[in-house]
Amino acid sequence: QVPNMALTKNSVRLCTMRNCSDDPQFLDKQEGFLEYLNSTTLQWVPLCDSRFSEHNARVVCRQMGRESLNSWVSHGPRVEFHPNSLTRIWSWPEPVQCTGEEARLEDCEIRLNGQLYGKRHRCSWNSQFVFVRCGQ
């Protein structure tokens, strides 16, 4: 599904099931599983970073124009995914570490995990995905 670039002013969105915050029906969505737009492949990529922090969630909420003060993050499975759901994703975003003051997720530093050179970050269909709730 090619994103509607007129509605996608952000590189992040929140989704529950197949209902996402970049859809005109769900523009006021305050919570959901976090997805990141790969601007090269025009693919929405779900995030499964187990160390995604509340500082990161605050930045996501701010970027989406939502209240960021009482935002929180959790992790869980996405019931709509199955073993072949994510096979077409070519590139996964690197994990980031935010201070909480950044304007966009892209402004956060890449978190260095001591991984081996050339190791690619990937999610499997049954990973624990990042769930963000923005404050009200």
C-alpha positions in Angstrom: 0.0 0.0 0.0 1.6 3.3 -1.1 1.2 6.0 1.5 -0.9 9.0 0.8 1.9 11.6 0.8 -0.6 14.5 1.2 -1.8 13.0 4.5 1.6 11.7 5.5 3.4 14.8 6.7 5.1 12.7 9.3 7.4 9.7 9.0 5.6 8.0 12.0 2.1 6.7 12.5 0.2 4.7 15.1 -1.8 1.7 14.1 -4.2 -0.8 15.7 -5.2 -3.6 13.4 -5.1 -2.0 10.0 -6.4 1.4 11.2 -3.6 4.0 11.2 -3.4 7.6 12.2 -2.5 8.7 8.6 -6.0 7.6 7.5 -8.5 10.5 7.4 -10.9 8.4 9.5 -8.4 8.0 12.3 -6.5 11.3 12.3 -7.2 11.8 16.1 -5.8 8.4 17.1 -3.9 8.8 20.4 -2.4 5.3 20.7 -1.3 2.3 18.6 1.6 0.3 17.4 4.4 2.5 16.0 5.3 2.4 12.3 8.0 4.4 10.6 7.9 5.4 6.9 11.0 4.4 4.9 11.1 7.3 2.5 13.2 5.4 0.0 11.0 2.3 -0.4 7.8 4.1 0.6 7.1 1.3 3.0 5.6 1.6 6.5 7.8 -0.4 8.8 6.7 -1.6 12.3 9.2 -1.1 15.1 10.1 -3.9 17.5 12.9 -2.2 19.5 12.7 -3.7 23.0 14.6 -0.6 24.4 12.3 2.0 22.9 11.9 4.4 25.8 9.4 6.9 27.1 11.7 9.7 25.9 11.3 8.2 22.4 7.5 8.0 22.8 7.4 11.7 23.8 9.2 12.6 20.6 6.8 10.5 18.5 3.8 12.2 20.1 5.2 15.6 19.6 6.0 14.9 16.0 2.4 13.8 15.4 1.1 17.0 17.1 -0.2 15.0 20.1 0.2 15.7 23.8 3.7 14.4 24.7 3.7 15.1 28.5 1.9 11.9 29.7 3.0 9.6 26.9 4.0 6.0 27.6 5.4 3.0 25.7 4.8 -0.7 26.0 5.5 -3.7 23.8 3.3 -6.5 22.5 2.4 -8.8 19.6 0.5 -7.6 16.6 -2.3 -10.1 16.0 -2.7 -9.0 12.3 0.7 -10.3 11.4 1.5 -13.9 10.3 4.8 -15.6 9.3 4.8 -14.0 5.8 3.7 -10.5 6.8 7.0 -8.8 6.9 9.0 -10.6 4.2 8.7 -7.7 1.7 10.3 -5.2 4.1 13.9 -4.6 2.7 15.2 -2.1 5.2 14.6 -1.7 8.9 15.3 1.5 10.8 18.2 1.5 13.2 17.2 1.7 16.9 17.4 5.3 18.2 17.8 6.9 21.6 16.1 10.2 22.2 16.5 12.7 25.0 12.8 13.6 24.8 13.4 17.1 23.6 13.8 16.4 19.9 11.1 17.5 17.4 11.2 14.3 15.2 12.3 10.7 15.7 14.9 11.3 12.9 16.6 13.9 15.1 17.4 11.2 17.8 20.8 9.6 17.9 21.3 6.1 16.6 21.6 3.8 19.6 24.8 1.8 19.4 24.3 -1.6 20.9 27.7 -3.1 20.4 26.4 -5.1 17.5 28.8 -6.6 15.0 29.6 -4.6 11.9 27.1 -5.2 9.1 24.5 -6.8 11.4 21.1 -5.6 10.3 18.3 -4.9 12.8 15.2 -6.9 11.8 11.8 -7.8 13.3 10.1 -11.1 12.9 6.3 -11.4 12.6 6.0 -12.6 16.2 8.2 -9.9 17.8 7.2 -7.6 20.6 6.3 -4.4 18.7 6.4 -0.9 20.1 3.1 0.5 21.3 2.8 4.2 22.1 0.1 6.1 23.9 0.1 9.9 23.7 -1.2 11.9 26.7 -4.3 13.9 26.7 
